[in-house]
Amino acid sequence: MTDQGQQHITEQVWQAMNLPESCLLNSRIYKKMLLESADLSSNDKKVVTEDIDTLVWRYTLKPDTINIPKLQTDELDYPEIAVIHVTLKSDNSKSPKRAKRLVEIVQRAIPYPLALIISHDNTLWLSFANKRQSLADSQKLMVEAFFDSNWIDGTAPDSIEHEFIASLDSKQLDWTNFYTFYQGYVARMLALQAARHTGQFRLENPLEVDAPTSAGPVRDRQTLLQDIR
């Protein structure tokens, strides 16, 4: 439960993201869509059915809702970005292993670059995933890597989590195209993961991202984080 006068952590994130009103969609997604569109095992279908309470397409970022152009290459397809909010039914769904599996199911089922937010009571899990076009099927996007915050407790977020949430401001991202914009979120997720090892949340350059054609700071930090682990 949220203490009286305390802002719910999901509201903190919406406020921090600072997306234009023109992007607000708030459209309900039915679980049937996930169950029918994804190649799910019986266990995965059980996770979707038993764990998800609601799915809401909170924001849709397209060239006609925000002044950012799409990027499409032979490997990358970033015509838009979807922001999806999933609420869970019970505390049992908050098992990190179970939550991570749900993240993978939703990220793979929705064929867009996706900012995924999962919440239960006053806790929240953010997920981003780099996707590339499948070599076997040009109509499909394959997940290349997942970037997760793990659970953030809104009743007692630490200073690193406060800095991470504040860093999500869309005005501080690179608006060159949807790829650079999305990689700004990935960079912040990697900074959060690194900060949990170093004790310090650092963005070397808030607008600096991994370019589509060359290795850059996002990939460098990802490699460094793997070395730390």
C-alpha positions in Angstrom: 0.0 0.0 0.0 1.1 3.6 -0.6 1.3 5.9 2.4 -1.0 8.9 2.3 0.7 11.8 0.6 3.3 9.6 -1.1 3.2 9.4 -4.9 2.9 5.9 -6.3 6.1 4.8 -8.0 4.4 4.3 -11.3 3.2 7.9 -11.2 6.7 9.0 -10.4 8.0 7.2 -13.5 5.3 8.7 -15.8 6.1 12.1 -14.4 9.9 11.6 -14.8 9.5 10.3 -18.4 7.9 13.6 -19.3 6.4 12.4 -22.6 4.2 14.8 -24.6 0.5 14.6 -24.0 0.1 13.8 -27.7 1.7 10.4 -27.0 -0.8 9.4 -24.4 -2.9 6.4 -25.5 -4.2 4.5 -22.4 -5.6 1.7 -24.5 -6.4 -1.7 -22.9 -4.7 -4.8 -24.3 -6.4 -8.1 -23.8 -4.4 -11.1 -22.6 -5.9 -13.1 -25.5 -3.7 -11.1 -27.8 -0.6 -12.3 -26.1 -1.8 -15.9 -25.9 -2.7 -16.0 -29.6 0.2 -13.9 -31.1 3.2 -15.5 -29.2 4.6 -18.9 -29.6 4.1 -19.8 -25.9 4.7 -23.0 -24.0 1.9 -24.2 -21.6 4.0 -22.9 -18.7 4.3 -19.5 -20.4 0.5 -19.4 -21.0 0.0 -20.1 -17.3 2.2 -17.2 -16.4 0.2 -14.8 -18.7 -3.1 -16.1 -17.4 -2.3 -16.3 -13.7 0.0 -13.4 -13.2 -1.3 -10.5 -15.4 -4.1 -8.4 -14.0 -4.2 -5.7 -16.7 -2.1 -4.6 -19.8 -2.4 -1.0 -20.9 -0.7 0.6 -23.9 0.1 3.8 -22.0 2.0 5.8 -24.6 2.6 5.4 -28.3 5.6 7.3 -29.8 5.3 7.8 -33.5 6.4 10.5 -35.9 2.9 12.0 -35.8 2.7 12.0 -31.9 6.3 13.2 -31.1 8.8 15.0 -33.3 11.2 12.1 -33.7 11.8 10.4 -37.1 11.8 6.6 -37.5 15.0 4.6 -38.3 14.9 1.6 -40.6 17.9 -0.3 -41.9 18.7 -3.8 -43.1 19.0 -4.9 -39.4 17.2 -2.2 -37.4 13.5 -1.4 -37.5 12.5 1.5 -35.2 9.3 3.0 -36.7 7.9 3.8 -33.3 8.2 3.0 -29.6 5.5 1.5 -27.4 5.2 2.1 -23.6 3.3 -0.7 -22.0 2.1 -1.0 -18.4 1.4 -4.4 -16.9 -0.1 -4.8 -13.4 0.2 -8.1 -11.6 -2.5 -9.9 -9.7 -0.6 -11.0 -6.5 2.6 -11.0 -4.6 3.3 -14.6 -5.9 3.8 -13.0 -9.3 6.7 -10.9 -8.0 9.2 -13.8 -7.9 12.2 -12.3 -9.8 12.4 -15.5 -11.9 8.7 -15.4 -12.7 8.7 -11.6 -13.4 11.7 -12.0 -15.7 9.9 -14.7 -17.6 6.9 -12.5 -18.0 9.1 -9.6 -19.3 10.6 -12.0 -21.9 7.1 -13.1 -23.0 5.8 -9.6 -23.5 8.9 -8.2 -25.1 8.9 -11.0 -27.7 5.2 -10.9 -28.3 5.0 -7.2 -29.2 6.8 -6.4 -32.4 8.0 -2.9 -31.5 10.8 -1.4 -29.5 9.1 -1.5 -26.1 9.4 0.3 -22.8 7.8 -2.2 -20.5 6.7 -1.3 -16.9 5.4 -4.0 -14.6 3.9 -3.1 -11.3 2.3 -4.5 -8.2 1.2 -2.4 -5.3 4.0 0.2 -4.9 6.8 -1.8 -6.6 7.9 -1.6 -10.2 10.1 -3.4 -12.7 11.3 -1.6 -15.9 12.4 -3.5 -19.0 13.9 -2.5 -22.3 15.1 -4.8 -25.1 17.2 -4.3 -28.2 15.5 -6.0 -31.2 16.8 -6.7 -34.7 15.2 -8.0 -37.8 15.3 -11.8 -38.0 17.6 -13.2 -40.7 15.1 -16.0 -41.3 12.0 -13.8 -41.5 12.3 -10.1 -42.3 8.8 -9.5 -40.9 9.9 -10.5 -37.4 12.0 -8.7 -34.8 14.3 -10.8 -32.6 15.3 -9.8 -29.1 19.0 -9.4 -29.0 19.4 -8.4 -25.4 17.2 -7.6 -22.3 17.9 -4.7 -19.9 15.9 -4.9 -16.6 15.8 -2.9 -13.5 14.5 -5.7 -11.3 12.1 -4.7 -8.6 12.2 -1.1 -7.3 10.3 -0.6 -4.0 8.4 2.6 -4.2 8.0 2.8 -0.4 11.8 2.9 0.1 13.7 3.6 -3.1 17.4 4.2 -2.5 19.4 7.2 -3.8 20.6 5.3 -6.9 17.0 4.4 -7.8 15.9 8.0 -7.3 18.6 9.2 -9.7 17.7 6.5 -12.2 14.1 7.5 -12.3 14.9 11.2 -12.6 17.2 10.4 -15.6 14.3 9.0 -17.6 13.2 12.5 -18.7 12.5 12.3 -22.5 13.9 15.8 -22.9 17.3 14.5 -21.9 17.4 11.8 -24.6 18.7 12.0 -28.1 15.8 12.8 -30.5 17.8 12.1 -33.7 15.6 9.1 -34.4 13.7 6.4 -32.4 16.8 4.2 -32.3 19.0 6.9 -30.6 16.0 7.8 -28.3 15.5 4.2 -27.2 19.2 3.6 -26.7 19.2 6.5 -24.2 16.8 4.4 -22.1 19.1 1.4 -22.5 22.1 3.5 -21.4 20.2 4.5 -18.2 19.3 0.9 -17.5 23.0 -0.1 -17.8 24.0 2.8 -15.6 21.5 1.6 -12.9 22.9 -2.0 -13.1 26.5 -0.7 -12.9 25.6 1.6 -9.9 24.4 -1.4 -7.9 28.0 -2.7 -8.1 29.8 0.7 -7.8 27.4 2.6 -5.5 27.3 5.6 -8.0 24.8 6.3 -10.8 26.8 7.8 -13.7 25.9 8.8 -17.2 29.1 9.7 -19.1 27.1 11.7 -21.6 23.3 11.8 -21.2 22.8 12.2 -25.0 25.6 9.7 -26.1 24.3 6.4 -27.4 25.5 3.4 -29.4 25.3 4.4 -33.1 23.7 1.9 -35.5 26.9 1.3 -37.5 29.6 1.3 -34.8 30.3 0.3 -31.2 29.8 3.0 -28.7 29.3 3.9 -25.0 26.2 1.7 -24.5 28.0 -1.4 -25.8 31.2 -0.5 -23.9 29.3 -0.2 -20.7 27.4 -3.4 -21.3 30.8 -5.2 -21.8 32.2 -3.6 -18.7 29.2 -4.6 -16.6 29.6 -8.2 -17.8 33.3 -8.1 -16.7 32.3 -6.8 -13.2 29.8 -9.7 -12.8 
